[in-house]
Amino acid sequence: MRIVKLLTVSACLATAGLGAPKAGHLAYAQPGGAAPSLDDFQLPPKTAFDRTMPRYPNVWFLVHTALAPSHRDAVKLVTDGLRDSMRLREYFPPFDNPEGCDFEARIEHLQPWEDRTARALQHSHAFHMRYYYSALAANQLEQVTLNTRDLKGTFYRFAASVHYEVEHSNPNHADVEACPICGRTGEYRDLRGNLVELVHDPLGLELLLRGTIRDQRVQFEDYGQREVGSIAALGARFRINSLAFSGMTGDRNTLRIGVVTLHPR
């Protein structure tokens, strides 16, 4: 599959065979020059991970080997950077429902949905990301060499499954179909299938890559109301390319897949 310089939701869904939403305006920035395809990144199959992982990871981090002396250091470079810049709270096993991950990170109580006509369904939201890296190292899949246009070099890689859902402390966790923020509404309303794969996953990816949900900037619900931010915050130290591709093919049971590459400046 090829992507254009700006990949819209409608283009992505049409490529995935799911039809175009009514309003496709979400776009991710792409690097200059000819656009690569997802196949160019040589992503491993879902079978490389623990069988308890229900969905293919929807974001991949590729760290140029010039930035880190080892795979573990590459993982730490990204996860520490995201923790500090997005104020992520990290959780390490054992915990409930790990889905085969190494550890996870969350932000709770974002974007409260308040509707007096649906009081029983009201909730705030959680950004939830599970990291996967040890399975790749165990299968000797932690490195990849790219020779694609302007994405050349050897990279350490690891994956994550990121989604945006009803916050964990709410009795409606994790799904409220009618929610205008995390539900099957707006540009996702005509999609039929698993809500997490088709809505929660792409919303989480949007927040990670752009700092927005449905094109609206997300802020912390505290006194300062600082923006949550995104992977772009790491751009102060590295050159970052963030790309988004359509999924829902083969074992890639998630609507969109992001690839973030980090390079020396």
KAHU-V39845 format. One record per pair of residues at least 12 apart in sequence whose C-alpha atoms are under 8 Angstrom apart, sorted by sequence separation. I is the first residue (numbers start at 1). J is the second residue. If there is no record, write none. Layout:
{{I,J} {I,J}}
This chain:
{{9,21} {91,103} {92,104} {112,124} {143,155} {144,156} {183,195} {244,256} {245,257} {10,23} {11,24} {90,103} {91,104} {111,124} {112,125} {143,156} {144,157} {244,257} {245,258} {10,24} {90,104} {91,105} {110,124} {111,125} {142,156} {143,157} {244,258} {9,24} {10,25} {90,105} {109,124} {110,125} {142,157} {184,199} {243,258} {244,259} {8,24} {9,25} {89,105} {90,106} {108,124} {109,125} {110,126} {142,158} {166,182} {183,199} {211,227} {242,258} {243,259} {8,25} {9,26} {61,78} {88,105} {89,106} {108,125} {109,126} {110,127} {165,182} {182,199} {183,200} {211,228} {242,259} {243,260} {8,26} {9,27} {88,106} {89,107} {108,126} {164,182} {177,195} {182,200} {211,229} {242,260} {7,26} {8,27} {88,107} {107,126} {108,127} {210,229} {211,230} {241,260} {242,261} {7,27} {8,28} {87,107} {106,126} {107,127} {175,195} {210,230} {240,260} {241,261} {6,27} {7,28} {106,127} {107,128} {182,203} {208,229} {209,230} {210,231} {240,261} {241,262} {6,28} {7,29} {83,105} {106,128} {136,158} {207,229} {208,230} {209,231} {210,232} {240,262} {6,29} {105,128} {106,129} {207,230} {208,231} {209,232} {239,262} {240,263} {5,29} {6,30} {104,128} {105,129} {133,157} {238,262} {239,263} {5,30} {104,129} {105,130} {133,158} {238,263} {239,264} {5,31} {104,130} {132,158} {133,159} {238,264} {239,265} {5,32} {103,130} {104,131} {131,158} {132,159} {238,265} {102,130} {103,131} {131,159} {132,160} {237,265} {101,130} {102,131} {103,132} {131,160} {5,35} {101,131} {102,132} {130,160} {131,161} {4,35} {101,132} {102,133} {129,160} {130,161} {3,35} {98,130} {100,132} {102,134} {129,161} {130,162} {181,213} {2,35} {3,36} {129,162} {163,196} {181,214} {209,242} {2,36} {3,37} {128,162} {129,163} {2,37} {127,162} {128,163} {165,200} {1,37} {2,38} {127,163} {128,164} {164,200} {1,38} {127,164} {128,165} {163,200} {164,201} {1,39} {126,164} {127,165} {163,201} {125,164} {126,165} {162,201} {163,202} {164,203} {125,165} {126,166} {161,201} {163,203} {164,204} {125,166} {126,167} {163,204} {124,166} {125,167} {126,168} {162,204} {163,205} {123,166} {124,167} {162,205} {123,167} {54,99} {53,99} {124,170} {52,99} {53,100} {123,170} {52,100} {53,101} {51,100} {123,172} {50,100} {49,100} {121,172} {205,256} {202,254} {205,257} {201,254} {202,255} {205,258} {201,255} {202,256} {121,176} {201,256} {197,253} {198,254} {199,255} {125,182} {197,254} {198,255} {75,133} {109,167} {197,255} {108,167} {108,168} {71,137} {113,179} {113,181} {71,142} {71,143} {128,204} {127,204} {74,156} {75,157} {74,157} {75,158} {50,135} {71,156} {49,135} {70,156} {71,157} {48,135} {49,136} {48,136} {64,153} {65,154} {64,154} {65,155} {48,139} {64,155} {65,156} {63,155} {64,156} {62,155} {63,156} {62,156} {63,157} {62,157} {61,157} {62,158} {44,141} {60,157} {61,158} {60,158} {61,159} {60,159} {59,159} {60,160} {58,159} {59,160} {42,144} {57,159} {58,160} {59,161} {41,144} {57,160} {58,161} {59,162} {57,161} {58,162} {41,146} {56,161} {57,162} {40,146} {55,161} {111,218} {40,148} {110,218} {111,219} {110,219} {110,220} {111,221} {109,220} {110,221} {36,148} {109,221} {36,149} {34,149} {33,149} {33,150} {87,228} {55,197} {86,228} {58,201} {86,229} {85,229} {86,230} {85,230} {59,205} {58,205} {82,230} {85,233} {82,231} {85,234} {82,234} {81,234} {23,186} {24,187} {22,186} {23,187} {22,187} {21,187} {21,188} {21,189} {21,190} {19,191} {18,191} {28,209} {28,210} {26,214} {26,215} {56,251} {57,252} {56,252} {58,254} {67,263} {55,252} {56,253} {57,254} {60,257} {62,259} {64,261} {66,263} {67,264} {55,253} {56,254} {58,256} {59,257} {60,258} {61,259} {62,260} {63,261} {64,262} {66,264} {55,254} {58,257} {59,258} {60,259} {61,260} {62,261} {63,262} {64,263} {57,257} {58,258} {59,259} {60,260} {61,261} {62,262} {63,263} {64,264} {59,260} {61,262} {46,251} {45,251} {46,252} {38,245} {37,245} {31,241} {30,241} {31,242} {30,242} {31,243} {29,242} {30,243} {28,242} {29,243} {28,243} {28,244} {16,246} {15,246} {16,247} {16,248} {12,245} {13,246} {16,249} {12,246} {7,244} {7,245} {16,255} {3,245} {13,255} {12,256}}
